[in-house]
């Protein structure tokens, strides 16, 4: 879980603010860091930062085990971090899959304005 708390870097080690094309993605990343989102928050902000997006709604689906492996954290750390980000009002999520099916996280990111309570 400590690895998810690395601050100021995107999932690939670059700055989370420097190259953001989507204006709110950088703000979202900053709020995610403040909420303890660490590397997962940075990864979500990177995925949301798509200049071709025509909608402010950002919906993502991540395979939990593969995402955890990519971030080099235990799989149980991802739902814990998603819960922190949800408690901060930054996203909503649902875990799907059971038994032999891989667990996926269906995630909807909220814009920083909504997340900040406005």
PyMOL commands that set and color helices and strands:
alter all, ss='L'
color gray80, all
select helices_A, chain A and resi 2-5+23-34+38-48+64-71+75-87+112-115
alter helices_A, ss='H'
color red, helices_A
select strands_A, chain A and resi 58-63+91-96+104-109
alter strands_A, ss='S'
color yellow, strands_A
deselect
rebuild
show_as cartoon
